[in-house]
Amino acid sequence: MRNALTPDELDMVAKVTNEACDTLQCDAAMRPIIAARVLGFANRGERRYDALLAIALDKTTR
């Protein structure tokens, strides 16, 4: 398995998702979309909480 997440990292992904959903006041339909976005970036190597939160909130620069 390549670039697998540890239990602590998965916990961080959940916390980022929860914080983003709380901030955005998202509904049950939006939560899995945000979670998938965060998890996708975490699977590609991003491990910084602040960066993942910015990604979840779509506040990144392009």
Buried (B, 14 or more C-beta within 10 A) or exposed (E): EEEEBEEEBEEBBEBBBBBBBEEBEBEEEEBEEBBEBBBEBBBEEEBEEEBBBBBBBEEEEE
